[in-house]
Amino acid sequence: MLGVLLLGFYFIVASIFVYYFKNYNSQQWWIQIKTKFPVCIYYFGPFDSFQEAENHRNGYLEDLQAEGSREIITKIGRYHPQELTIFEEETELISTKK
């Protein structure tokens, strides 16, 4: 009986472990760029590696600066964005829901 319980426990732990790493690795690298003027959040990607995203970051920054964006903050991370561009109105809605 104890062996059956241990086998069940092992199966549950292994399933959780596999599920966690499958979902973690499925998120690719993205560049997140937040601008204050206009108030927007942009996502650029996906990229296969951090280094690939880093290599493309300056090009996106230059484009946004040429369009007049100011006070820009960039981050590179493993995201799963639902939208690639979130405008001011949408960021206000998100902040009021929290």
ABEGO torsion letter per residue (X at the ends): XAAAAAAAAAAAAAAAAAAAAAAAAABBBBBBBBBAOBBBBBBBOBBABAAAAAAAAAAAAAAAAAAGBBGBBBBBBBBBBABABBBAAAAAAAAAAX
